Each structure stands twice: as C-alpha cells, then as structure tokens.
Amino acid sequence: MQVFRVLHLFILISLTTTTTLTKAKRISKKGCNDTCGGILIPFPFGIGSNCFLNKWYNVDCNSSIPYLSALNNVELLSANSFGDVTVNISMTFDCENSMQNSTLVLSDESPFSVSDYENNLLVKGCGIYADVKENGSIVAGCSMICPSDTGGDRNNCFGIGCCQDTIPYYIKSFSLNRTGLERPAGDGSCGSAFFMGRGYFPSAGFPRQSVDGHSIYVPITLSWYPTYRDISSNWPECRRCKIKGGYCSINVDAASGVSCYIYGRSKIGVILGKHFLITTMFFVGLLLSFLLFLIFYNL
C-alpha cells in the first residue's frame, strides 16, 4: 500500500512540473495579447505596437475579429508558428458576363505566398473554362461542360458541374481567368473560379442564379516565411550565426527568440533564455521526484 502512495506522489509531482512547463510557454511577446475573438495570434504575428515582427505581421483586432492590415485587412481565420495562415476572401458570382478575370498580387517584399499543399483551384458551373496564369504562363486550369438540365451538386465537387486542379509551388502573383464556353441560351447557370482551402465547401452551396451584390467568403491558406533581413534586424545574433555558416529560425515558443542551426545541429548558447530555464526546471523536478520516491520506498 505504501508503494502505491509513493507512486501516486511521484505522478502528482511530475504532472505539476509538466503543468508549470506548459504554463511557462508563450506564443506572443511578453505583454502582448495572444488571442482575438478566440483566434490564437502567435508571434511573429501580434496585436498592437511592438508586438509583431514587422508590418506584414500586424494584426488589427476590431470587434473581436482579427484582420491582417498589410493584406488589405482580410479577415484572419487562423495562424500558427509553422508557416501557415488562413484568411477569408470574398467570392462574387457573376452569371451574366461570359468572361471574368481576377488577380492577386502578393508583394515580393511580403513573406506570403499561396500555399500549394493547402489550396486547390476550384471551378464551379457549366460551360466554363478557367486557368491560372503566372507571369503570362498557364500553371493550372480545367473546364466544365455539363449534361443538359444539370448543374451538378451545389454542395460538393464530384466532377459534374465542378472540377478541381492543384496549383504550383510558391505563387506570389497570379491572374485567374474565367471564360464562358458555348452553352444553351438562357440556362441561367453561374460560373465561378477561385482558390479555396482543400476539404472546404460552403455550407450554403453555390448559387444557381446571379444575385446583385451576392458574395460568399471562402478560406485560402497562405504560406509565410520571414526573410533573413526580417530576422537579423530583430536579432543581431543571427548575423553572427550566418557568419559561422548557419541559419536562424524563429522558435515555436517564439517569445523566447530564435535558434541558430549549423549543419543540422542546434547551436547551443546562441540564445539560452527561457528554453534553457524551462528545460532545467523540468529535469530538476524529475530528479526531485525520483529522490522522494527512493526516500519513501526505503521507509
């Protein structure tokens, strides 16, 4: 019975140490809010001055809704420290015009690009063709011609009235071109083409008839990666890291700074900071737990 009490004490001490470790981690800079309307805002993103890496990561929190001010105030749906951010973009349906073009330009200075592994080109409707051009070259596209009297499933994309295509890696700017193909006059079908997050489909489906001012919002995932200039301007030690042949990476527990990697090894001592302290406390806690176990076991 005494052994079970000792084991119980050992587990409690270990859980307390682990809880302390979890609470010690921050995803935002010290003194900065890390949520907006229930959305986590991890560094390098931030709310308020001195809370973000640079202007590209500035988040405005208005009425508990986060927006990326540098991207024309698009709504922020999610962000993480691993290089992805999901935003909400509007999609307007135009069923009258046979040709419709749209463009997106992400500045070369920005850290954002359209994620190729999180998004697809989706074409919805009948009698339309859409392609994606980057620097004048077609990089993706598909067309739809439906049987008569069918527009496909409005709530899914199974190949009837809807098609999907993958997109290439690292798109910074593109032109999305929609062209109406020959179809029966007056069929009233809508045709649209846009990028959309994989696995997502609007809960209300897509409209069959055009409605003035009608639009829905669809999520699109952007990849982000801070440049060396961004990192080195905030952490001078990264310049020393590069001189030694390494590269810097923002830590997942980003509030603790960056780490220097040389030939796949973490360069210990570039930044000790919180990571070193937390790890030390964790192992000290385990050691104390083990010593207590031995003491009580020998009683």
Short mmCIF file of the C-alpha atoms (twelve columns), coordinates in Angstrom:
data_MODEL
# 
_entry.id   MODEL 
# 
loop_
_atom_site.group_PDB 
_atom_site.id 
_atom_site.type_symbol 
_atom_site.label_atom_id 
_atom_site.label_alt_id 
_atom_site.label_comp_id 
_atom_site.label_asym_id 
_atom_site.label_seq_id 
_atom_site.Cartn_x 
_atom_site.Cartn_y 
_atom_site.Cartn_z 
_atom_site.pdbx_PDB_model_num 
ATOM 1   C CA . MET A 1   0.000   0.000  0.000   1 
ATOM 2   C CA . GLN A 2   2.873   2.320  0.853   1 
ATOM 3   C CA . VAL A 3   4.413   1.731  -2.572  1 
ATOM 4   C CA . PHE A 4   1.192   2.835  -4.281  1 
ATOM 5   C CA . ARG A 5   1.133   6.036  -2.207  1 
ATOM 6   C CA . VAL A 6   4.703   6.769  -3.235  1 
ATOM 7   C CA . LEU A 7   3.882   6.162  -6.910  1 
ATOM 8   C CA . HIS A 8   0.835   8.416  -6.591  1 
ATOM 9   C CA . LEU A 9   3.025   11.172 -5.122  1 
ATOM 10  C CA . PHE A 10  5.551   10.689 -7.929  1 
ATOM 11  C CA . ILE A 11  2.832   11.096 -10.578 1 
ATOM 12  C CA . LEU A 12  1.433   14.233 -8.921  1 
ATOM 13  C CA . ILE A 13  4.855   15.874 -8.757  1 
ATOM 14  C CA . SER A 14  5.552   15.010 -12.400 1 
ATOM 15  C CA . LEU A 15  2.187   16.382 -13.525 1 
ATOM 16  C CA . THR A 16  2.756   19.585 -11.545 1 
ATOM 17  C CA . THR A 17  6.159   20.031 -13.185 1 
ATOM 18  C CA . THR A 18  4.676   19.415 -16.640 1 
ATOM 19  C CA . THR A 19  1.851   21.874 -15.961 1 
ATOM 20  C CA . THR A 20  4.382   24.510 -14.886 1 
ATOM 21  C CA . LEU A 21  6.317   23.871 -18.093 1 
ATOM 22  C CA . THR A 22  3.185   24.302 -20.220 1 
ATOM 23  C CA . LYS A 23  2.137   27.499 -18.472 1 
ATOM 24  C CA . ALA A 24  5.609   28.961 -18.884 1 
ATOM 25  C CA . LYS A 25  5.406   28.876 -22.658 1 
ATOM 26  C CA . ARG A 26  4.118   31.895 -24.532 1 
ATOM 27  C CA . ILE A 27  3.094   32.222 -28.142 1 
ATOM 28  C CA . SER A 28  3.185   36.016 -28.150 1 
ATOM 29  C CA . LYS A 29  5.699   38.578 -26.981 1 
ATOM 30  C CA . LYS A 30  5.639   39.465 -23.321 1 
ATOM 31  C CA . GLY A 31  2.930   41.988 -22.509 1 
ATOM 32  C CA . CYS A 32  1.016   41.349 -25.758 1 
ATOM 33  C CA . ASN A 33  -2.403  39.785 -26.247 1 
ATOM 34  C CA . ASP A 34  -2.215  36.320 -27.786 1 
ATOM 35  C CA . THR A 35  -5.883  35.974 -28.797 1 
ATOM 36  C CA . CYS A 36  -8.531  37.948 -30.671 1 
ATOM 37  C CA . GLY A 37  -12.076 36.640 -30.638 1 
ATOM 38  C CA . GLY A 38  -10.844 33.182 -29.696 1 
ATOM 39  C CA . ILE A 39  -8.251  33.116 -32.508 1 
ATOM 40  C CA . LEU A 40  -4.686  32.458 -31.350 1 
ATOM 41  C CA . ILE A 41  -2.211  35.101 -32.524 1 
ATOM 42  C CA . PRO A 42  1.311   33.627 -32.305 1 
ATOM 43  C CA . PHE A 43  4.498   35.609 -32.827 1 
ATOM 44  C CA . PRO A 44  5.742   36.831 -35.341 1 
ATOM 45  C CA . PHE A 45  2.118   37.996 -35.656 1 
ATOM 46  C CA . GLY A 46  0.974   40.391 -32.983 1 
ATOM 47  C CA . ILE A 47  -1.696  42.833 -31.841 1 
ATOM 48  C CA . GLY A 48  -0.535  46.359 -31.076 1 
ATOM 49  C CA . SER A 49  2.751   48.201 -31.436 1 
ATOM 50  C CA . ASN A 50  5.973   46.329 -30.633 1 
ATOM 51  C CA . CYS A 51  4.072   43.024 -30.624 1 
ATOM 52  C CA . PHE A 52  4.727   41.878 -34.211 1 
ATOM 53  C CA . LEU A 53  7.889   41.241 -36.207 1 
ATOM 54  C CA . ASN A 54  7.189   43.881 -38.863 1 
ATOM 55  C CA . LYS A 55  4.255   45.443 -40.711 1 
ATOM 56  C CA . TRP A 56  3.393   42.225 -42.576 1 
ATOM 57  C CA . TYR A 57  2.504   40.503 -39.316 1 
ATOM 58  C CA . ASN A 58  0.441   43.316 -37.815 1 
ATOM 59  C CA . VAL A 59  -2.998  42.106 -36.685 1 
ATOM 60  C CA . ASP A 60  -5.831  44.553 -36.037 1 
ATOM 61  C CA . CYS A 61  -8.388  43.225 -33.563 1 
ATOM 62  C CA . ASN A 62  -11.678 45.008 -34.289 1 
ATOM 63  C CA . SER A 63  -14.859 43.858 -32.529 1 
ATOM 64  C CA . SER A 64  -13.112 40.585 -31.619 1 
ATOM 65  C CA . ILE A 65  -12.345 39.852 -35.289 1 
ATOM 66  C CA . PRO A 66  -8.666  39.747 -36.351 1 
ATOM 67  C CA . TYR A 67  -7.570  41.340 -39.636 1 
ATOM 68  C CA . LEU A 68  -4.228  41.447 -41.453 1 
ATOM 69  C CA . SER A 69  -3.751  45.140 -42.143 1 
ATOM 70  C CA . ALA A 70  -0.915  44.611 -44.655 1 
ATOM 71  C CA . LEU A 71  -3.170  42.452 -46.881 1 
ATOM 72  C CA . ASN A 72  -5.973  44.967 -47.322 1 
ATOM 73  C CA . ASN A 73  -7.483  43.992 -43.978 1 
ATOM 74  C CA . VAL A 74  -8.505  40.447 -44.886 1 
ATOM 75  C CA . GLU A 75  -10.057 38.522 -42.026 1 
ATOM 76  C CA . LEU A 76  -7.671  36.186 -40.250 1 
ATOM 77  C CA . LEU A 77  -9.145  32.735 -39.564 1 
ATOM 78  C CA . SER A 78  -6.090  31.023 -38.097 1 
ATOM 79  C CA . ALA A 79  -2.329  31.391 -37.786 1 
ATOM 80  C CA . ASN A 80  0.440   29.191 -36.485 1 
ATOM 81  C CA . SER A 81  4.162   29.318 -35.871 1 
ATOM 82  C CA . PHE A 82  4.871   26.687 -38.514 1 
ATOM 83  C CA . GLY A 83  4.413   28.875 -41.587 1 
ATOM 84  C CA . ASP A 84  0.675   28.863 -42.385 1 
ATOM 85  C CA . VAL A 85  -2.032  31.483 -42.099 1 
ATOM 86  C CA . THR A 86  -5.630  31.101 -43.273 1 
ATOM 87  C CA . VAL A 87  -7.610  34.150 -44.347 1 
ATOM 88  C CA . ASN A 88  -11.157 34.755 -45.543 1 
ATOM 89  C CA . ILE A 89  -11.581 36.139 -49.058 1 
ATOM 90  C CA . SER A 90  -14.818 37.120 -50.761 1 
ATOM 91  C CA . MET A 91  -16.030 35.423 -53.937 1 
ATOM 92  C CA . THR A 92  -18.506 37.307 -56.098 1 
ATOM 93  C CA . PHE A 93  -20.667 35.460 -58.607 1 
ATOM 94  C CA . ASP A 94  -21.350 36.989 -61.992 1 
ATOM 95  C CA . CYS A 95  -23.647 34.888 -64.160 1 
ATOM 96  C CA . GLU A 96  -24.177 37.399 -66.951 1 
ATOM 97  C CA . ASN A 97  -20.663 38.099 -68.185 1 
ATOM 98  C CA . SER A 98  -19.097 35.398 -70.332 1 
ATOM 99  C CA . MET A 99  -15.579 36.403 -69.315 1 
ATOM 100 C CA . GLN A 100 -14.284 37.379 -65.934 1 
ATOM 101 C CA . ASN A 101 -10.735 37.896 -64.733 1 
ATOM 102 C CA . SER A 102 -9.362  38.382 -61.246 1 
ATOM 103 C CA . THR A 103 -5.856  38.928 -59.964 1 
ATOM 104 C CA . LEU A 104 -3.968  38.670 -56.717 1 
ATOM 105 C CA . VAL A 105 -0.579  40.236 -56.187 1 
ATOM 106 C CA . LEU A 106 1.449   39.483 -53.079 1 
ATOM 107 C CA . SER A 107 4.358   41.890 -52.923 1 
ATOM 108 C CA . ASP A 108 7.800   40.383 -53.437 1 
ATOM 109 C CA . GLU A 109 8.724   42.063 -50.176 1 
ATOM 110 C CA . SER A 110 5.985   40.234 -48.299 1 
ATOM 111 C CA . PRO A 111 6.629   36.870 -46.623 1 
ATOM 112 C CA . PHE A 112 3.383   35.426 -48.024 1 
ATOM 113 C CA . SER A 113 2.687   33.114 -50.945 1 
ATOM 114 C CA . VAL A 114 -0.319  30.972 -51.904 1 
ATOM 115 C CA . SER A 115 0.080   27.569 -50.276 1 
ATOM 116 C CA . ASP A 116 0.203   24.824 -52.905 1 
ATOM 117 C CA . TYR A 117 -0.453  21.971 -50.470 1 
ATOM 118 C CA . GLU A 118 -3.396  23.591 -48.678 1 
ATOM 119 C CA . ASN A 119 -5.339  25.036 -51.644 1 
ATOM 120 C CA . ASN A 120 -6.883  23.913 -54.909 1 
ATOM 121 C CA . LEU A 121 -8.168  25.743 -57.953 1 
ATOM 122 C CA . LEU A 122 -11.923 25.116 -57.945 1 
ATOM 123 C CA . VAL A 123 -14.144 25.752 -60.972 1 
ATOM 124 C CA . LYS A 124 -17.892 25.635 -60.384 1 
ATOM 125 C CA . GLY A 125 -20.617 25.843 -63.013 1 
ATOM 126 C CA . CYS A 126 -21.348 24.576 -66.507 1 
ATOM 127 C CA . GLY A 127 -19.902 25.646 -69.820 1 
ATOM 128 C CA . ILE A 128 -16.906 27.481 -68.415 1 
ATOM 129 C CA . TYR A 129 -13.141 27.219 -68.617 1 
ATOM 130 C CA . ALA A 130 -10.726 28.685 -66.115 1 
ATOM 131 C CA . ASP A 131 -6.969  28.848 -65.962 1 
ATOM 132 C CA . VAL A 132 -4.343  30.349 -63.710 1 
ATOM 133 C CA . LYS A 133 -1.531  32.341 -65.265 1 
ATOM 134 C CA . GLU A 134 1.680   33.352 -63.557 1 
ATOM 135 C CA . ASN A 135 3.921   35.738 -65.468 1 
ATOM 136 C CA . GLY A 136 1.883   35.008 -68.612 1 
ATOM 137 C CA . SER A 137 2.262   31.208 -68.448 1 
ATOM 138 C CA . ILE A 138 -0.632  28.853 -67.675 1 
ATOM 139 C CA . VAL A 139 0.162   26.929 -64.485 1 
ATOM 140 C CA . ALA A 140 -3.247  25.349 -63.755 1 
ATOM 141 C CA . GLY A 141 -6.701  25.074 -65.301 1 
ATOM 142 C CA . CYS A 142 -9.784  22.992 -66.015 1 
ATOM 143 C CA . SER A 143 -13.107 23.247 -67.865 1 
ATOM 144 C CA . MET A 144 -16.650 22.016 -67.266 1 
ATOM 145 C CA . ILE A 145 -19.308 21.019 -69.797 1 
ATOM 146 C CA . CYS A 146 -22.379 19.539 -68.114 1 
ATOM 147 C CA . PRO A 147 -25.167 17.350 -69.497 1 
ATOM 148 C CA . SER A 148 -28.366 19.262 -70.220 1 
ATOM 149 C CA . ASP A 149 -30.601 20.211 -67.302 1 
ATOM 150 C CA . THR A 150 -27.981 19.505 -64.683 1 
ATOM 151 C CA . GLY A 151 -25.724 21.837 -62.825 1 
ATOM 152 C CA . GLY A 152 -24.094 19.286 -60.607 1 
ATOM 153 C CA . ASP A 153 -24.212 19.052 -56.840 1 
ATOM 154 C CA . ARG A 154 -24.208 22.522 -55.322 1 
ATOM 155 C CA . ASN A 155 -22.710 21.267 -52.087 1 
ATOM 156 C CA . ASN A 156 -19.874 19.071 -53.336 1 
ATOM 157 C CA . CYS A 157 -17.355 18.760 -56.132 1 
ATOM 158 C CA . PHE A 158 -17.683 15.280 -57.621 1 
ATOM 159 C CA . GLY A 159 -16.822 16.131 -61.235 1 
ATOM 160 C CA . ILE A 160 -20.275 17.129 -62.514 1 
ATOM 161 C CA . GLY A 161 -20.577 20.877 -62.753 1 
ATOM 162 C CA . CYS A 162 -17.397 21.230 -60.771 1 
ATOM 163 C CA . CYS A 163 -13.708 20.447 -61.189 1 
ATOM 164 C CA . GLN A 164 -10.523 20.966 -59.208 1 
ATOM 165 C CA . ASP A 165 -6.864  21.281 -60.052 1 
ATOM 166 C CA . THR A 166 -3.704  21.548 -57.996 1 
ATOM 167 C CA . ILE A 167 -1.620  24.698 -58.074 1 
ATOM 168 C CA . PRO A 168 2.161   25.069 -58.312 1 
ATOM 169 C CA . TYR A 169 4.528   25.878 -55.506 1 
ATOM 170 C CA . TYR A 170 5.181   29.417 -54.278 1 
ATOM 171 C CA . ILE A 171 2.748   31.587 -56.213 1 
ATOM 172 C CA . LYS A 172 3.294   35.255 -55.368 1 
ATOM 173 C CA . SER A 173 1.020   36.710 -58.028 1 
ATOM 174 C CA . PHE A 174 -1.465  35.277 -60.458 1 
ATOM 175 C CA . SER A 175 -4.253  36.061 -62.883 1 
ATOM 176 C CA . LEU A 176 -7.361  33.879 -62.622 1 
ATOM 177 C CA . ASN A 177 -9.250  33.884 -65.927 1 
ATOM 178 C CA . ARG A 178 -12.807 32.591 -66.385 1 
ATOM 179 C CA . THR A 179 -14.186 32.232 -69.902 1 
ATOM 180 C CA . GLY A 180 -17.726 31.169 -70.839 1 
ATOM 181 C CA . LEU A 181 -17.950 28.288 -73.295 1 
ATOM 182 C CA . GLU A 182 -20.818 27.673 -75.690 1 
ATOM 183 C CA . ARG A 183 -23.934 26.645 -73.769 1 
ATOM 184 C CA . PRO A 184 -27.718 26.810 -74.180 1 
ATOM 185 C CA . ALA A 185 -29.026 30.340 -74.147 1 
ATOM 186 C CA . GLY A 186 -30.879 31.414 -71.059 1 
ATOM 187 C CA . ASP A 187 -29.845 28.462 -68.924 1 
ATOM 188 C CA . GLY A 188 -29.156 30.865 -66.062 1 
ATOM 189 C CA . SER A 189 -26.244 28.885 -64.708 1 
ATOM 190 C CA . CYS A 190 -23.476 30.576 -62.789 1 
ATOM 191 C CA . GLY A 191 -19.810 30.011 -63.311 1 
ATOM 192 C CA . SER A 192 -17.014 30.896 -60.941 1 
ATOM 193 C CA . ALA A 193 -13.379 30.025 -60.397 1 
ATOM 194 C CA . PHE A 194 -11.252 30.651 -57.344 1 
ATOM 195 C CA . PHE A 195 -8.673  29.234 -54.971 1 
ATOM 196 C CA . MET A 196 -10.093 27.554 -51.903 1 
ATOM 197 C CA . GLY A 197 -8.750  25.550 -48.975 1 
ATOM 198 C CA . ARG A 198 -8.733  21.803 -49.564 1 
ATOM 199 C CA . GLY A 199 -11.582 19.950 -47.921 1 
ATOM 200 C CA . TYR A 200 -13.717 23.082 -47.588 1 
ATOM 201 C CA . PHE A 201 -17.058 23.644 -49.269 1 
ATOM 202 C CA . PRO A 202 -19.517 26.477 -48.463 1 
ATOM 203 C CA . SER A 203 -22.261 25.185 -46.169 1 
ATOM 204 C CA . ALA A 204 -24.883 27.046 -48.208 1 
ATOM 205 C CA . GLY A 205 -23.625 25.676 -51.504 1 
ATOM 206 C CA . PHE A 206 -23.168 27.848 -54.588 1 
ATOM 207 C CA . PRO A 207 -25.975 29.922 -56.111 1 
ATOM 208 C CA . ARG A 208 -27.535 28.829 -59.400 1 
ATOM 209 C CA . GLN A 209 -28.726 32.328 -60.287 1 
ATOM 210 C CA . SER A 210 -26.831 35.587 -60.102 1 
ATOM 211 C CA . VAL A 211 -27.844 37.957 -57.338 1 
ATOM 212 C CA . ASP A 212 -26.749 41.581 -57.334 1 
ATOM 213 C CA . GLY A 213 -24.099 42.078 -54.708 1 
ATOM 214 C CA . HIS A 214 -24.132 38.412 -53.717 1 
ATOM 215 C CA . SER A 215 -20.876 37.082 -52.371 1 
ATOM 216 C CA . ILE A 216 -19.657 34.345 -50.115 1 
ATOM 217 C CA . TYR A 217 -16.423 34.054 -48.198 1 
ATOM 218 C CA . VAL A 218 -14.045 31.176 -48.689 1 
ATOM 219 C CA . PRO A 219 -10.822 30.377 -46.820 1 
ATOM 220 C CA . ILE A 220 -7.455  30.374 -48.524 1 
ATOM 221 C CA . THR A 221 -4.202  29.341 -46.855 1 
ATOM 222 C CA . LEU A 222 -1.070  31.403 -47.336 1 
ATOM 223 C CA . SER A 223 2.419   30.217 -46.515 1 
ATOM 224 C CA . TRP A 224 4.707   32.662 -44.750 1 
ATOM 225 C CA . TYR A 225 8.422   32.660 -44.163 1 
ATOM 226 C CA . PRO A 226 10.348  35.576 -42.654 1 
ATOM 227 C CA . THR A 227 13.361  36.700 -44.633 1 
ATOM 228 C CA . TYR A 228 16.890  36.804 -43.267 1 
ATOM 229 C CA . ARG A 229 16.631  40.596 -43.226 1 
ATOM 230 C CA . ASP A 230 13.497  40.394 -41.066 1 
ATOM 231 C CA . ILE A 231 15.122  38.086 -38.538 1 
ATOM 232 C CA . SER A 232 18.574  39.679 -38.425 1 
ATOM 233 C CA . SER A 233 17.143  43.160 -37.919 1 
ATOM 234 C CA . ASN A 234 15.413  41.948 -34.756 1 
ATOM 235 C CA . TRP A 235 18.061  39.522 -33.512 1 
ATOM 236 C CA . PRO A 236 21.672  40.678 -34.184 1 
ATOM 237 C CA . GLU A 237 22.970  37.262 -33.052 1 
ATOM 238 C CA . CYS A 238 21.565  35.864 -36.309 1 
ATOM 239 C CA . ARG A 239 24.189  37.823 -38.219 1 
ATOM 240 C CA . ARG A 240 26.883  36.063 -36.195 1 
ATOM 241 C CA . CYS A 241 25.133  32.773 -36.876 1 
ATOM 242 C CA . LYS A 242 25.255  33.373 -40.633 1 
ATOM 243 C CA . ILE A 243 28.963  34.271 -40.483 1 
ATOM 244 C CA . LYS A 244 29.566  30.844 -38.921 1 
ATOM 245 C CA . GLY A 245 27.741  29.183 -41.824 1 
ATOM 246 C CA . GLY A 246 24.444  28.575 -40.053 1 
ATOM 247 C CA . TYR A 247 20.917  29.880 -40.340 1 
ATOM 248 C CA . CYS A 248 18.408  31.257 -37.854 1 
ATOM 249 C CA . SER A 249 14.910  30.001 -37.198 1 
ATOM 250 C CA . ILE A 250 12.201  31.540 -35.039 1 
ATOM 251 C CA . ASN A 251 11.392  29.180 -32.181 1 
ATOM 252 C CA . VAL A 252 7.943   27.611 -31.874 1 
ATOM 253 C CA . ASP A 253 7.892   29.169 -28.427 1 
ATOM 254 C CA . ALA A 254 8.601   32.313 -30.396 1 
ATOM 255 C CA . ALA A 255 8.613   34.712 -27.472 1 
ATOM 256 C CA . SER A 256 11.929  33.130 -26.430 1 
ATOM 257 C CA . GLY A 257 13.626  34.285 -29.631 1 
ATOM 258 C CA . VAL A 258 15.481  32.324 -32.274 1 
ATOM 259 C CA . SER A 259 17.837  29.382 -32.573 1 
ATOM 260 C CA . CYS A 260 20.933  29.032 -34.719 1 
ATOM 261 C CA . TYR A 261 21.392  25.840 -36.717 1 
ATOM 262 C CA . ILE A 262 24.720  24.754 -38.186 1 
ATOM 263 C CA . TYR A 263 24.798  21.658 -40.396 1 
ATOM 264 C CA . GLY A 264 21.599  20.342 -38.842 1 
ATOM 265 C CA . ARG A 265 22.770  20.893 -35.240 1 
ATOM 266 C CA . SER A 266 21.249  23.415 -32.904 1 
ATOM 267 C CA . LYS A 267 23.983  25.820 -31.857 1 
ATOM 268 C CA . ILE A 268 23.644  25.737 -28.070 1 
ATOM 269 C CA . GLY A 269 24.388  29.068 -26.474 1 
ATOM 270 C CA . VAL A 270 23.180  31.361 -29.258 1 
ATOM 271 C CA . ILE A 271 20.164  32.079 -27.123 1 
ATOM 272 C CA . LEU A 272 19.741  30.333 -23.783 1 
ATOM 273 C CA . GLY A 273 16.845  32.317 -22.400 1 
ATOM 274 C CA . LYS A 274 13.601  30.717 -21.402 1 
ATOM 275 C CA . HIS A 275 14.104  27.403 -23.193 1 
ATOM 276 C CA . PHE A 276 17.215  26.658 -21.128 1 
ATOM 277 C CA . LEU A 277 15.480  27.663 -17.887 1 
ATOM 278 C CA . ILE A 278 12.326  25.640 -18.541 1 
ATOM 279 C CA . THR A 279 14.248  22.543 -19.577 1 
ATOM 280 C CA . THR A 280 16.461  22.772 -16.486 1 
ATOM 281 C CA . MET A 281 13.456  23.129 -14.183 1 
ATOM 282 C CA . PHE A 282 11.782  20.158 -15.833 1 
ATOM 283 C CA . PHE A 283 14.729  17.821 -15.258 1 
ATOM 284 C CA . VAL A 284 15.265  19.141 -11.721 1 
ATOM 285 C CA . GLY A 285 11.628  18.333 -10.995 1 
ATOM 286 C CA . LEU A 286 12.050  14.799 -12.297 1 
ATOM 287 C CA . LEU A 287 15.213  14.328 -10.225 1 
ATOM 288 C CA . LEU A 288 13.496  15.526 -7.047  1 
ATOM 289 C CA . SER A 289 10.561  13.232 -7.739  1 
ATOM 290 C CA . PHE A 290 12.901  10.274 -8.124  1 
ATOM 291 C CA . LEU A 291 14.738  11.118 -4.870  1 
ATOM 292 C CA . LEU A 292 11.445  11.374 -2.986  1 
ATOM 293 C CA . PHE A 293 10.443  8.016  -4.420  1 
ATOM 294 C CA . LEU A 294 13.639  6.425  -3.078  1 
ATOM 295 C CA . ILE A 295 13.224  8.048  0.350   1 
ATOM 296 C CA . PHE A 296 9.643   6.924  0.839   1 
ATOM 297 C CA . TYR A 297 10.334  3.491  -0.604  1 
ATOM 298 C CA . ASN A 298 13.060  2.868  1.989   1 
ATOM 299 C CA . LEU A 299 10.895  3.965  4.923   1 
# 
